[in-house]
Amino acid sequence: MLRTQEQAATCFIQMDYEQNRFAPNPQPQLFAFEPDRLFLNNRRLDFAIVAVAPRSNQGAGIDQYGWLTLNEAQGKITVTPDDFVNIVQHPLGREKEVVVRDNRLLDISTSSQEVNSLGPFLHYEADTEKGSSGSPVLNDQWEVVALHHTGVPVEDAGGRWLDKEGKIWDEKTQSSADIAWRANEGVRVSSLIAELSRLQLSSEQKALLAPVLNKTPPPLDVRKEAIELRKANEPVGRRAPDRPQREQVAAIQPSVRTALELEIPLRISSAIGDARQPPAGTPLPSAPARVPSFRGEILEEKLEPEEYADREGYDRRFLGVNVPFPTMKAQPRFGRALRVPRPARPRDTIELRYHRFSIIMNERRRIAYVSACNVNFNPPESVSRDEGGQSWRLDPRIDPQDQLGASYYNDNDYDKGHLTRRDDAAWGSDKEDALAANWDTFHYTNAAPQHYLLNRSTDFTGADLDLWGDLENFISEQGGQQRTRLSVFNGPIFGDRDKKLDDARVPWAFFKIVIWRDRNERPGAIGFVLSQRDLIENLA
């Protein structure tokens, strides 16, 4: 909490400090505090309210972000099994993190036993850290119910704090990380408003506070402006800032390579980068809570096979030379290529064509042998995942039982791992074209069960494993800087002892092969094999 106006005068608030998995990260905006206009604080309730400058250091308007309103009405949260709290926070000063669902409200207790106490605090379970103080605590309707401010330690009969071993905590020799915490504590909104109502404020100060206290959310046009502001701060398409064009795309290559012929059963000679796995005994980050997306998980769009007739699929001559679609071995060891029973075009006997990519399915394993796509890092138009939305759906050209659907990804540590990455395919001649390609990547035929630590980048998990998500980010970063074109083959590497998942099998590893061409030079290729064996071996 800010204790003086002098402290506030030297501080800033940072907006858009967050990670975006599916598009370029927004440009953070710094807004200076203006305590001469408004500065209110209360040490007992641990809050400070400070006016901020109307414009950021880069010219963005603070009024374009919208706001959370404070409503003192009772009953927004109750101590029942059906009520949960959610917290939007910046723990330890990191980018924005959101704690959602399964955060139980424990009790509503009085703030102190003093006469004229300002009322109750909330106690709840949630994953917070130092630096989360001041974060909004919200109910499932995203109404602010409290302001997070501290943890509640476990105490002995004498009120002394205990450490995690049940001993008395010694502040001189132990850190706060050694304390045994039993709950989090937040100041209820009703307590904040009660305090504000006691203060003598000028008309200007009342005007500054009025939008937050009027109990109604910001108007829709303000929220639209916030979305437009974010778009304006993102790079155009996937373009990096202008820089001299590099003649070599070989910067994609890792420093360690060995030649190898992959038996997958596609016969492709390439190179394998060094893969990293967590050291033995390393604790893994917990999987984040899965929150159903009503568009993406409950509603599955129904399409007809003939609607896919406009899909051109993987372009063999995308790089200016013929880079053929992989062919099958005569006697594949792990299952034949699935013959398409309802092709959109008669010649597509085993190839499922989508916008920008094509897939061959494994009849026995019910996931793709290969997903091959064309990537343009300097397209006329591209879209983010948020713009295109997401709706995982079955492909109507093949039978539902021949593709692993939603049930195989429920209540476990497996993500629907895109084989052809959404970012790689979501480009086109115009917005509509790019959106169509974006949606096509959300077919179950383009997914494979990948452990969430393999599928997601270190920026998201903090695991520092340099696996599938990090590799994709690295390739996109290099390709974006060089504004190049790539053809990319992705798929599982099947084995006899792949991990069992209900009546299916989860591959131990996945391959990615990147092919490029520098101007009129011969094409080059680089391959990667990334294993998830250590991540899934002990899963039930």
C-alpha positions, 0 to 999 in steps of 0.5 A: 500500500502507498503510505504517502502522496510523495511515494505515489508521485514517483510511481506508475501503473503498467497496463497490458503486461501479459502473455498471449499464447496465440498472437503477439504480446501486447505492448505494455503501457505506463500511466503515471500516478497523479496523487495531487488530483486524488490520493486516498489510503487506509493502513488498516484496510490496506488499500490506496486509491490514486488518480492516474494520468489520462494518457500513457507514455505511448499515448494510449488513453486510460479510459479505453481500458474499461474498469471493474465496478465496486458494488457494496450489495451483500450476497455476491458471494456465500460460503457454499460448495457452489461459490468460488472466487477468481483472482487476476494478479501479478504475483512477484511482479510477473505478467498477468496470471489468473487463478480460476475455479476450485478456490473455495470461500472459507469464511466471512470473518470480522476484520477485528474485535474493535468497536466500530470495526469496518466490517468483514474480510473474506477468507478463501483458498487460492494460489497467490504469492507476494505481490498479489496484494491489491488484486481483485477477488471476483465471483463467478459472475466476475463481480469484485467481492474483495481486494486481496491483501494478505495470507492468514498463517496457522497459529498456536494457542498463543497466537504465534505463527507456525512454520510448515513443520509445525514449529514456531516461525522465527522471522529472524532466521526464516523467510515468509516461504516457510510460514504455514498458511491456512487461507488468503484474506481479502478486504470486502468491497462493502468495507472499502465503500464504507470507508470511502463514504466517511471521507470528505471529498472535493467535487473533482475527487467525487467525479473521479470515483463516480464511474467505479462506484456507480454499480454498472459496468462500463458501456459497450463502446468503451470495451470495444475501444479497449479491444481496438487499442490492443489490436493497434498495439500488436504488430501487423499480421506476423511482421516483425519491425523492419530490418535488413532482409537476411539471405539465409533462413538457416538461422532456424537450425539448432546448434546440435544436429545429427543426420537420421532417417525417420521411420514414422512410417514416412520416409524422410531424411532430415536432422534432429535437434537436441531434446531436453527433458526434466532432470530425474526427480524434478517436480513438475508444475501443476496443470492449470484448472480446466475451464470449459469453453462453451463455444469450444468444448460443449458445442461442436459445429456440424458440417457436411463433407461437401463443404470441404470441397473448397479446401486446397490443402497442402501446396506442394509448390509453395516454395517455388519447387516441388516439395511432395506430400509424404508418401506411405511405406508399403507395409506400415508397422503401426496401421494403414493410412485411413481411407476417406469414406466420404471425400469432398473430392473423388481423388482424395482417397487418404488425404484430408485437405484443409485450408493451408494444410493436409492430413493423413490419418492412421486407421489403427491409432485414430490420430494423424500420421502427418499434418503438412502445412504451408506457412507464410510469415509475410501474408496479406492478412492473418488473425489471432486465436481470439479473433477466430475463436475456437470450436473443436469439431469432428471431421464429417468426411471420416467416421467419428470412431476413427478420430479421437474426440473430446472425451480423450482429453477430459480429466487428465493432463493431456492437451489437444496438441495442434499438429499443424499450429494455428498460427502457422495456418491462420493467414490468407488473402483477406480476413475471411480467408485467414479466419477460415484457415484458423477454424480448420486447425481446430479439427480433432484430426489435427490434434494429438494427446500431448502432455500440457508441459510438452504442448505449452511454451515455457512462457506459459508453464514456467517449466523451462523444458524447451519442448513443443511449444517453445520450438514452435515459438522459436521457429515463428520468431525466426520466420517472422524476422526473415518474413519467409515461407516454410513448409512444415511436416508435423506428426507423432512417432508411433511405437509398440509400447506407447502409453495407454489412454482408455482404448487408445494409445498416446505416442511417446514422441513427436516430429517436426520437419521444417523445409525452406528455400533461400531465393533460388537455392536448393531447399534446405530441411531441419528436423526435430524429435521431441519426447514426452515419455518422462512426462506421461510415463507415470500417468494413470 
